[in-house]
């Protein structure tokens, strides 16, 4: 087993190096073809220091950012070549490639950035957070009850945009001496206002089931992934009925840590292809698309792991089940929605059809769901979250103007002064 693993790693390394060189060449030509950013134009920057594998963290913000940019011009500051190449192709707002700190500082010198958004906790965020006279705002890449959502790193930012009361209650347990009234602004889930898109199938009388599992995690405490424990059984059962349409949307990192988890993922993908080959009207979907929205609104029922997908779907206000982690060390927050949700145990995965039938005819479960939607996201009326998002930005812009006036007479310290190697002083 050790030799096989080493061989797989060696092959992967060779492929990664080859792909990196190819991507660098393509990126160079794409950047050369781009017009320069208009000077002193952008007021908001979204800082992204990750590569393509974590691009899902940016994708869910595309539509809200595009709408925001109609009022406040937005630019994405991307630190990696692979990530930048994808962003240039996908993003509805402009992208600046800032691989070196000197590149980053040139953009800051050329623009009027007053707010910087962060969608994750990448260690390189601190290379950006060095620069004052602007607000650094953590907007995250989702709402969930995972332990990631209670990190003390929230304190590093000037402000945090959170979904609702549930987020504040969760953070209040761990963030000592944190000014929630000032620094945590509730915006709901603006992404939910864009849960739409062209369906990749023709709707009929089949019940549509979204199965969106997370990856296997890099430690036992975060072992929430269900592909290997629930996924094969539940998808197999649904494909057999002839009454269901499966939308399978696995986390893009599925199998990066655990080879067997990746094997189970491939089994599900192959089973979906085989089912479609047997019956072309089935139109089961293996979904790897950049857009997330239509899946959440179109599915009659969703089955998801403990992840941000729980809350993405919760914001849609439609039936869902959560897979119960098999690993006893997986941390589960039982103080929020997960204390009252509809669990799917691994042993019941093969009987998922019966479980879904009960769920969709349970009025008590429907009422509970509505209560939790309100607690996590506030007013679920279409457009309400987008309005709160824009109001929060307007508030911070007003605060920027207020502090700029207070410090107008201050001596200016050159934050952009550099050492010869291009790293901050």
ABEGO torsion letter per residue (X at the ends): XAAAAAAAAAAAAAAAAAAAAAAAAAAAAAAAABBBBBBGABABBBBBABBAAAAAAAAAAAAAAAAAAAABBBBBBBABAAAAAAAAAABABBBBBBABAAAAAAAAAABBBABBBBABABAAAAAAAABBGBBBBBAEAEBBABAAAABAAAAABABBBBABAAAAAAAAAABBGBBAAAABBBAEBAAAAABBEBBABBBBABBBBBBBBBBAEABAAABABAAAAAAAAAAAAAAAAGABBBBBBBBAABGAABAAAAAAAAAAAAAAAAAAAABAAAGBBBBABABBGAAAAABABBBBBBBAAAAAAAAAGBBBBBBBBABAABBBBAABAAAABBBBBAAAAAAAAAAAAAAAABAAAAAAAAAAAAAAAEBABBGAAAAAAAAAAAAAAAAAAAAAAAAAABBBBBAABBBAAGBBX
